[in-house]
Amino acid sequence: MSVPDSTPPSPTAPEAFDAIVVGGGFAGVRAARDLGDAGRSVLLIEARDRLGGRVWTRPFAGRETPIEAGGTWISTDVHPFTAEEVERYGFALRVSHAGEVSTRWSLGGELVHGFPLERGELYELERALFEVIRASHRIDVDVPRDEQDLADLDISVADFVDALDPGIRVREFLYMWAGLGSGALPSEWSMLTALSLIAAMDNSVYGWYGAVTDAFEHGISQVVETVAADSGARIELSTPVARIEQDGDRVVVSAEDGRSWSAPTAVVAVPIALWPEIEFAPALPADKLEPARRGHPGRMKKTWMIVEGIPDNLYASGWGTEFVQMFPEGADRDGLVTLGMCAPPSDLDPHDLEAVTRAVRQLAPEGRVLATDLEDWATDPFARGTWYVPPPGVLSGYHSALGRAEGRLSFAGADVAVRWIGWIDGALETGARAAREAIARLAG
Ligand SMILES: Cc1cc2nc3c(=O)[nH]c(=O)nc-3n(C[C@H](O)[C@H](O)[C@H](O)COP(=O)(O)OP(=O)(O)OC[C@H]3O[C@@H](n4cnc5c(N)ncnc54)[C@H](O)[C@@H]3O)c2cc1C
């Protein structure tokens, strides 16, 4: 008779692993993969019925055309951790807006073809960008911002821009970039966040958003699945974690459904807005909970549309328009598969086809919308916002606390990144760092 080499877990003895990773977004799968590479047994627990979190490749509702409902664009030039994954697995990339684009801008209610600013406005823009780039040079992107003397920059984007006193159209031009980079109002998010991303982009204002145009050819979800499969981890989907308890020897992670698992170490890789909803024992310290409870203002509605009547190389931007940016990303049997980035103050209902057609016509008067699709990350219970956009006071007050280990727990996620805060590369950066910490803990 064969004897099983492990005893089935009893209700009082949770099944044991070397490490448990909570959250199966990019940060979680990277942590699991690195732990797997180190020969460790890993349990990856994910609340949703899929991996990927805030990245998700899925078909446009009612159609076969795939869309990226969440994070999409990367650059192997400036995103080192993403470049590592591209190199390791040989993922194919495609470029958005390749070739000549038909540029349109709407500022102050006026729609123009080409670049919208002229004459004296160009000097105003130059002066404003000089101040922005000068401030970005004060930042060391590899050091948490609260360990640098940067508190004077941790003010709202609106306060920083308004202090430069640009004319109305230059201000709107800058606000459009800020809206696109955040999905928040200029009054709601921190200039130190914006400057950190500009600094991470080699101090380029344009490059921070405009030069990150690569996407994964076969969809970003395939990337997540590949990394997760390579980890060798056991994966529990549809399993929201309710409690994480640690003592001197081990961590016990319990799911909402009552199941528990234990390990000498764990990685918490959920969005920070979700920390207050998990019961930590002992409780998380105040310098983690305070910024987590503040949440963040990022609520971009990444609205996918089937549009007819617009040029297939349209690249339109605006402020005071419902969409801060709009461009086609491909074609469907009925029209162009077009993306509209809808940032506050717009309260456009993306499911109201007539309202969305009016929104499209602010930038392309010839357009007609046939269908729309959107993932609402701001109301998603496991995201509670789009990409993390720290409000004023968080980075200069708490940045190092966000990613700091607590006992046997390491913390990962784009939200706690040091370099690409809120970006896919930041998620990978922190997954790698959390795995290193966990491996060191396991080695004693
Ligand atoms: C619309 C949109 C557009 C974006 N565009 C870009 C872009 O172009 N480029 C870019 O670099 N970044 C972009 N981002 C940001 C980027 O997608 C995210 O920052 C990154 O994917 C976050 O990864 P993460 O692993 O830190 O968190 P997440 O992806 O949020 O993963 C966390 C995981 O934890 C799970 N979880 C939550 N609570 C629990 C619980 N209690 N128990 C178990 N599991 C739980 C969640 O379900 C989720 O799967 C975008 C984001 C959005 C939403």
Ligand as a Chemical Component Dictionary entry (heavy atoms), coordinates in Angstrom:
data_LIG
# 
_chem_comp.id                   LIG 
_chem_comp.type                 NON-POLYMER 
_chem_comp.pdbx_formal_charge   0 
_chem_comp.three_letter_code    LIG 
# 
loop_
_chem_comp_atom.comp_id 
_chem_comp_atom.atom_id 
_chem_comp_atom.alt_atom_id 
_chem_comp_atom.type_symbol 
_chem_comp_atom.charge 
_chem_comp_atom.model_Cartn_x 
_chem_comp_atom.model_Cartn_y 
_chem_comp_atom.model_Cartn_z 
_chem_comp_atom.pdbx_ordinal 
LIG C1  C1  C 0 -7.781 51.976 -17.502 1  
LIG C2  C2  C 0 -6.344 51.786 -17.100 2  
LIG C3  C3  C 0 -5.353 52.133 -17.993 3  
LIG C4  C4  C 0 -4.004 51.964 -17.648 4  
LIG N1  N1  N 0 -3.038 52.217 -18.579 5  
LIG C5  C5  C 0 -1.747 51.892 -18.307 6  
LIG C6  C6  C 0 -0.764 51.924 -19.327 7  
LIG O1  O1  O 0 -1.081 52.189 -20.496 8  
LIG N2  N2  N 0 0.517  51.626 -18.980 9  
LIG C7  C7  C 0 0.878  51.272 -17.706 10 
LIG O2  O2  O 0 2.062  51.001 -17.455 11 
LIG N3  N3  N 0 -0.051 51.213 -16.718 12 
LIG C8  C8  C 0 -1.345 51.477 -17.007 13 
LIG N4  N4  N 0 -2.305 51.340 -16.055 14 
LIG C9  C9  C 0 -1.886 50.981 -14.684 15 
LIG C10 C10 C 0 -1.535 49.511 -14.529 16 
LIG O3  O3  O 0 -2.440 48.716 -15.260 17 
LIG C11 C11 C 0 -1.610 49.135 -13.049 18 
LIG O4  O4  O 0 -0.923 50.067 -12.269 19 
LIG C12 C12 C 0 -0.981 47.777 -12.788 20 
LIG O5  O5  O 0 -1.478 46.815 -13.695 21 
LIG C13 C13 C 0 -1.283 47.388 -11.352 22 
LIG O6  O6  O 0 -0.765 46.113 -11.077 23 
LIG P1  P1  P 0 -0.781 45.602 -9.576  24 
LIG O7  O7  O 0 -0.365 44.189 -9.600  25 
LIG O8  O8  O 0 -0.044 46.541 -8.710  26 
LIG O9  O9  O 0 -2.303 45.751 -9.109  27 
LIG P2  P2  P 0 -3.608 45.056 -9.698  28 
LIG O10 O10 O 0 -3.474 44.833 -11.152 29 
LIG O11 O11 O 0 -4.761 45.858 -9.238  30 
LIG O12 O12 O 0 -3.597 43.623 -8.998  31 
LIG C14 C14 C 0 -4.011 43.457 -7.686  32 
LIG C15 C15 C 0 -4.810 42.182 -7.601  33 
LIG O13 O13 O 0 -5.240 41.990 -6.252  34 
LIG C16 C16 C 0 -6.542 41.419 -6.286  35 
LIG N5  N5  N 0 -7.182 41.627 -5.019  36 
LIG C17 C17 C 0 -7.742 42.759 -4.506  37 
LIG N6  N6  N 0 -8.240 42.532 -3.279  38 
LIG C18 C18 C 0 -8.019 41.224 -2.988  39 
LIG C19 C19 C 0 -8.302 40.383 -1.885  40 
LIG N7  N7  N 0 -8.924 40.853 -0.788  41 
LIG N8  N8  N 0 -7.918 39.081 -1.944  42 
LIG C20 C20 C 0 -7.280 38.591 -3.032  43 
LIG N9  N9  N 0 -6.990 39.341 -4.120  44 
LIG C21 C21 C 0 -7.343 40.648 -4.100  45 
LIG C22 C22 C 0 -7.203 42.150 -7.449  46 
LIG O14 O14 O 0 -8.335 41.460 -7.925  47 
LIG C23 C23 C 0 -6.070 42.214 -8.464  48 
LIG O15 O15 O 0 -6.075 41.124 -9.342  49 
LIG C24 C24 C 0 -3.657 51.475 -16.368 50 
LIG C25 C25 C 0 -4.662 51.121 -15.465 51 
LIG C26 C26 C 0 -5.993 51.260 -15.833 52 
LIG C27 C27 C 0 -7.056 50.817 -14.872 53 
# 
loop_
_chem_comp_bond.comp_id 
_chem_comp_bond.atom_id_1 
_chem_comp_bond.atom_id_2 
_chem_comp_bond.value_order 
_chem_comp_bond.pdbx_ordinal 
LIG C1  C2  SING 1  
LIG C2  C3  SING 2  
LIG C2  C26 DOUB 3  
LIG C3  C4  DOUB 4  
LIG C4  N1  SING 5  
LIG C4  C24 SING 6  
LIG N1  C5  DOUB 7  
LIG C5  C6  SING 8  
LIG C5  C8  SING 9  
LIG C6  O1  DOUB 10 
LIG C6  N2  SING 11 
LIG N2  C7  SING 12 
LIG C7  O2  DOUB 13 
LIG C7  N3  SING 14 
LIG N3  C8  DOUB 15 
LIG C8  N4  SING 16 
LIG N4  C9  SING 17 
LIG N4  C24 SING 18 
LIG C9  C10 SING 19 
LIG C10 O3  SING 20 
LIG C10 C11 SING 21 
LIG C11 O4  SING 22 
LIG C11 C12 SING 23 
LIG C12 O5  SING 24 
LIG C12 C13 SING 25 
LIG C13 O6  SING 26 
LIG O6  P1  SING 27 
LIG P1  O7  DOUB 28 
LIG P1  O8  SING 29 
LIG P1  O9  SING 30 
LIG O9  P2  SING 31 
LIG P2  O10 DOUB 32 
LIG P2  O11 SING 33 
LIG P2  O12 SING 34 
LIG O12 C14 SING 35 
LIG C14 C15 SING 36 
LIG C15 O13 SING 37 
LIG C15 C23 SING 38 
LIG O13 C16 SING 39 
LIG C16 N5  SING 40 
LIG C16 C22 SING 41 
LIG N5  C17 SING 42 
LIG N5  C21 SING 43 
LIG C17 N6  DOUB 44 
LIG N6  C18 SING 45 
LIG C18 C19 SING 46 
LIG C18 C21 DOUB 47 
LIG C19 N7  SING 48 
LIG C19 N8  DOUB 49 
LIG N8  C20 SING 50 
LIG C20 N9  DOUB 51 
LIG N9  C21 SING 52 
LIG C22 O14 SING 53 
LIG C22 C23 SING 54 
LIG C23 O15 SING 55 
LIG C24 C25 DOUB 56 
LIG C25 C26 SING 57 
LIG C26 C27 SING 58 
# 
